[in-house]
């Protein structure tokens, strides 16, 4: 008769933590940070339908890394918790702190169960306040531990390198463009440190096509979550990198000046001056919400 195999509780917890930590480390790093107008969330994501960043409630958003099927279950459960709490009590009673505590209990219970595997996820719950000092960012790990992250947080993948780079670039009161520039530089830091093709499976250049970006807009009433995508995101990326947008503006400005001066030269020839061409519409993307109010936010 064989003896049952015994594993101490301490060893079991260490094994579970290593398992979950390795699973999260295989994901791409994500960042969440404050800027003057709210909270910015940026993550590499080539999928346009499987979101890593989502709305939870009026002024609360959810970001996650790890196994999609696992953190999608947590996202839906968080939406249900927020809706029920807001219905039973008051919408103002739904807070990021309450959600973070609820997620911590759910993840901690799962992690401490003797059977089954832990969730391979890390999640962030962020809430935008009426003023910057009212913003809240909470990071919840696979074992249910919660940390309050003032200003910014990087999680998933090579989070330590991303955090170091983000700490060098972050400052209070940044504009949205400056915050996006800091986030992109921080997410690219692991590749810059190890060389292309070696960090995180060879992460490609970060562009609008392979980024998922959203904000909690402090100026909005009620639902503040808004996705940045398409031409609007491309314009913000160009502006944050200080390249293409400025070059286009300078190139188009000089021909316009020449066109105004050209009719003045043949004034004595007796020929009427050609009519001025109407100004072409600007290609610059809008920086605020569209007039129709369609912001791409999910209807939960």
C-alpha positions as CSV (number, residue, x, y, z in Angstrom):
1,X,0.0,0.0,0.0
2,X,1.5,3.3,-1.1
3,X,1.7,6.3,1.2
4,X,-0.2,9.4,0.1
5,X,2.1,12.1,-1.3
6,X,2.3,15.1,1.1
7,X,3.0,18.7,0.2
8,X,3.2,21.3,2.9
9,X,0.9,24.3,2.6
10,X,3.9,26.6,2.3
11,X,5.2,24.7,-0.7
12,X,1.8,24.5,-2.3
13,X,1.4,28.3,-2.1
14,X,4.9,28.8,-3.5
15,X,4.2,26.5,-6.4
16,X,0.9,28.2,-7.2
17,X,2.5,31.6,-7.0
18,X,5.3,30.6,-9.4
19,X,2.8,29.1,-11.8
20,X,0.6,32.2,-11.9
21,X,3.6,34.6,-12.0
22,X,5.1,32.7,-15.1
23,X,1.7,32.9,-16.8
24,X,1.4,36.6,-16.3
25,X,5.0,37.2,-17.3
26,X,4.3,35.7,-20.8
27,X,1.8,38.5,-21.5
28,X,2.5,42.0,-22.8
29,X,3.0,44.7,-20.3
30,X,0.3,47.3,-19.9
31,X,0.3,50.8,-18.3
32,X,-2.2,53.0,-16.6
33,X,-1.4,56.5,-15.6
34,X,-2.9,59.9,-14.7
35,X,-2.8,62.9,-16.9
36,X,-4.3,66.4,-16.4
37,X,-7.7,65.4,-18.0
38,X,-8.2,62.0,-16.4
39,X,-6.6,58.5,-16.6
40,X,-4.9,56.9,-19.6
41,X,-4.7,53.2,-20.3
42,X,-2.4,51.7,-22.9
43,X,-1.7,48.1,-23.8
44,X,-0.3,46.3,-26.9
45,X,-3.2,44.3,-28.5
46,X,-3.5,43.3,-32.1
47,X,-7.1,42.1,-31.7
48,X,-9.9,44.6,-32.3
49,X,-12.6,42.4,-30.6
50,X,-10.9,40.9,-27.6
51,X,-10.4,43.8,-25.3
52,X,-7.9,44.0,-22.4
53,X,-9.3,47.4,-21.4
54,X,-13.0,47.9,-20.7
55,X,-15.6,50.0,-18.9
56,X,-17.0,48.8,-15.6
57,X,-19.2,51.6,-14.5
58,X,-19.7,55.4,-14.9
59,X,-16.2,56.6,-13.8
60,X,-14.5,53.2,-13.4
61,X,-12.4,51.2,-15.9
62,X,-10.8,47.7,-15.9
63,X,-7.5,46.6,-17.4
64,X,-6.0,43.1,-17.3
65,X,-3.2,40.9,-18.5
66,X,-2.8,37.2,-18.6
67,X,-5.3,34.5,-19.8
68,X,-8.1,36.2,-21.6
69,X,-10.8,33.7,-20.7
70,X,-10.0,34.1,-17.0
71,X,-9.9,37.9,-16.8
72,X,-13.0,38.2,-19.0
73,X,-14.9,36.1,-16.4
74,X,-13.7,38.6,-13.7
75,X,-14.6,41.6,-15.8
76,X,-18.2,40.4,-16.3
77,X,-18.5,39.5,-12.6
78,X,-17.3,43.0,-11.8
79,X,-19.9,44.6,-14.0
80,X,-22.6,42.6,-12.3
81,X,-21.3,43.6,-8.9
82,X,-21.3,47.3,-9.9
83,X,-24.8,47.1,-11.4
84,X,-26.3,45.4,-8.5
85,X,-24.6,47.7,-5.9
86,X,-25.7,50.8,-7.8
87,X,-29.3,49.5,-8.1
88,X,-29.7,48.4,-4.5
89,X,-28.0,51.5,-3.0
90,X,-26.8,54.5,-5.0
91,X,-24.7,54.9,-8.1
92,X,-22.2,56.9,-6.0
93,X,-21.7,53.8,-3.8
94,X,-19.9,52.0,-6.6
95,X,-16.2,52.8,-6.2
96,X,-12.9,51.5,-7.5
97,X,-12.0,50.8,-3.9
98,X,-15.1,48.6,-3.4
99,X,-14.4,46.8,-6.7
100,X,-10.8,46.2,-5.8
101,X,-11.7,44.7,-2.5
102,X,-14.3,42.5,-4.2
103,X,-11.8,41.3,-6.7
104,X,-9.2,40.7,-4.0
105,X,-11.6,38.4,-2.1
106,X,-12.5,36.5,-5.2
107,X,-8.9,36.0,-6.3
108,X,-7.7,35.2,-2.8
109,X,-10.3,32.6,-2.3
110,X,-9.5,30.9,-5.5
111,X,-5.7,31.0,-4.8
112,X,-6.1,29.5,-1.3
113,X,-8.2,26.5,-2.4
114,X,-6.3,23.2,-2.0
115,X,-7.4,21.9,-5.4
116,X,-7.5,23.6,-8.8
117,X,-5.1,26.1,-10.3
118,X,-4.8,29.9,-9.6
119,X,-5.9,32.5,-12.0
120,X,-3.1,33.6,-14.3
121,X,-4.1,37.3,-14.3
122,X,-3.2,40.7,-13.0
123,X,-5.9,43.4,-13.1
124,X,-6.1,47.1,-12.5
125,X,-9.2,49.0,-11.5
126,X,-9.1,52.7,-12.0
127,X,-11.5,55.5,-11.1
128,X,-11.4,59.1,-12.3
129,X,-12.3,61.8,-9.8
130,X,-13.7,65.3,-10.2
131,X,-10.2,66.5,-9.5
132,X,-6.8,64.8,-10.0
133,X,-6.4,64.2,-6.2
134,X,-9.6,62.1,-6.4
135,X,-8.2,59.6,-8.9
136,X,-7.7,56.0,-7.8
137,X,-5.7,53.2,-9.3
138,X,-5.6,49.7,-7.7
139,X,-3.6,46.7,-8.8
140,X,-4.8,43.3,-7.9
141,X,-2.6,40.2,-8.3
142,X,-3.5,36.5,-8.8
143,X,-3.2,35.8,-5.1
144,X,-5.7,38.6,-4.1
145,X,-3.1,41.1,-2.9
146,X,-4.1,44.7,-3.5
147,X,-1.8,47.7,-3.9
148,X,-2.8,51.4,-4.2
149,X,-0.8,52.9,-7.1
150,X,-0.5,56.7,-7.0
151,X,0.0,58.3,-10.4
152,X,0.8,55.3,-12.5
153,X,1.3,51.5,-12.7
154,X,2.8,49.0,-15.1
155,X,1.8,45.4,-14.9
156,X,2.2,42.1,-16.8
157,X,5.2,41.0,-18.9
158,X,8.4,42.8,-18.0
159,X,6.7,45.2,-15.6
160,X,9.9,46.1,-13.7
161,X,11.6,47.5,-16.8
162,X,8.5,49.3,-17.9
163,X,8.0,50.8,-14.4
164,X,11.5,52.1,-14.3
165,X,11.1,53.8,-17.7
166,X,7.7,55.2,-16.8
167,X,9.0,56.6,-13.5
168,X,11.6,58.6,-15.4
169,X,9.0,60.2,-17.7
170,X,6.0,60.6,-15.5
171,X,5.1,63.9,-13.9
172,X,1.9,65.4,-12.4
173,X,-0.4,67.4,-14.7
174,X,0.8,66.0,-18.0
175,X,-1.2,66.6,-21.2
176,X,-2.8,63.6,-22.9
177,X,-0.1,63.8,-25.6
178,X,2.7,63.8,-23.1
179,X,1.2,60.9,-21.1
180,X,0.8,58.8,-24.3
181,X,4.5,59.6,-25.2
182,X,5.6,58.4,-21.7
183,X,3.5,55.3,-22.0
184,X,4.8,54.4,-25.5
185,X,8.4,55.0,-24.4
186,X,7.9,52.8,-21.3
187,X,6.3,50.0,-23.2
188,X,9.2,50.0,-25.7
189,X,11.8,50.0,-22.9
190,X,12.2,46.1,-22.7
191,X,12.9,46.0,-26.5
192,X,15.3,48.9,-26.3
193,X,17.2,47.2,-23.5
194,X,17.5,43.7,-25.0
195,X,17.4,44.4,-28.7
196,X,14.7,43.7,-31.3
197,X,13.4,40.1,-31.5
198,X,14.6,39.2,-28.0
199,X,12.1,40.9,-25.6
200,X,8.7,39.3,-25.1
201,X,8.8,37.3,-28.3
202,X,10.0,40.2,-30.4
203,X,7.4,42.9,-29.8
204,X,6.9,44.9,-33.0
205,X,6.8,48.7,-33.2
206,X,3.9,50.2,-31.3
207,X,1.4,51.7,-33.7
208,X,-2.3,52.5,-33.8
209,X,-2.9,49.1,-35.5
210,X,-1.5,47.0,-32.6
211,X,-2.4,49.2,-29.6
212,X,-5.5,49.4,-27.4
213,X,-5.8,52.8,-25.8
214,X,-8.7,54.2,-23.7
215,X,-9.2,57.1,-21.3
216,X,-11.4,58.0,-18.4
217,X,-12.2,61.6,-19.4
218,X,-12.6,63.8,-16.3
219,X,-14.6,66.5,-18.2
220,X,-17.3,64.1,-19.1
221,X,-20.4,63.8,-17.0
222,X,-21.8,60.3,-16.2
223,X,-20.0,57.8,-18.4
224,X,-16.4,58.9,-18.7
225,X,-14.9,55.9,-20.5
226,X,-13.8,56.5,-24.1
227,X,-11.7,54.5,-26.5
228,X,-9.1,56.2,-28.7
229,X,-8.7,54.5,-32.1
230,X,-8.4,55.0,-35.8
231,X,-7.3,58.4,-37.1
232,X,-7.7,60.1,-33.7
233,X,-5.2,57.6,-32.1
234,X,-2.9,57.9,-35.1
235,X,-2.8,61.7,-34.8
236,X,-2.1,61.5,-31.1
237,X,0.7,59.0,-31.6
238,X,2.3,61.2,-34.3
239,X,1.9,64.3,-32.1
240,X,3.5,62.4,-29.1
241,X,6.4,61.4,-31.2
242,X,6.8,64.9,-32.6
243,X,7.3,63.8,-36.2
244,X,4.9,63.4,-39.0
245,X,2.3,65.9,-37.9
246,X,4.7,68.9,-37.7
247,X,6.3,68.0,-41.0
248,X,3.0,67.9,-42.8
249,X,2.0,71.3,-41.4
250,X,5.2,73.0,-42.4
251,X,5.1,71.5,-46.0
252,X,1.5,72.6,-46.6
253,X,2.0,76.1,-45.2
254,X,4.6,77.4,-47.8
255,X,2.6,76.6,-51.0
256,X,-0.4,78.4,-49.5
257,X,1.7,81.5,-49.1
258,X,3.1,81.2,-52.7
259,X,-0.5,80.9,-54.0
260,X,-1.4,84.2,-52.4
261,X,1.6,86.0,-53.9
262,X,1.4,84.6,-57.4
263,X,-1.6,86.6,-58.6
264,X,0.1,89.9,-57.7
265,X,2.9,89.5,-60.2
266,X,1.0,89.7,-63.5
267,X,-1.1,92.7,-62.4
268,X,0.0,94.8,-65.4
269,X,-0.8,92.1,-68.0
270,X,-4.5,92.9,-68.1
271,X,-5.5,89.4,-67.2
272,X,-7.8,88.8,-64.3
273,X,-6.3,87.1,-61.3
274,X,-7.3,83.4,-60.9
275,X,-9.9,82.8,-58.2
276,X,-8.5,81.7,-54.9
277,X,-8.9,78.0,-54.2
278,X,-11.0,77.1,-51.1
279,X,-9.0,75.9,-48.1
280,X,-8.7,72.1,-47.9
281,X,-10.1,70.5,-44.8
282,X,-7.5,69.6,-42.1
283,X,-6.4,66.0,-41.7
284,X,-5.6,66.6,-38.1
285,X,-7.7,64.2,-35.9
286,X,-10.1,65.8,-33.3
287,X,-8.8,65.7,-29.8
288,X,-12.2,65.8,-28.1
289,X,-15.4,63.7,-28.3
290,X,-17.2,63.8,-31.6
291,X,-20.2,66.0,-32.1
292,X,-22.5,63.0,-32.4
293,X,-21.2,61.6,-29.1
294,X,-20.1,58.3,-30.6
295,X,-17.0,57.4,-28.6
296,X,-16.8,53.7,-29.2
297,X,-17.4,52.9,-25.5
298,X,-18.9,49.4,-24.9
299,X,-22.6,49.4,-24.0
300,X,-22.6,47.2,-20.9
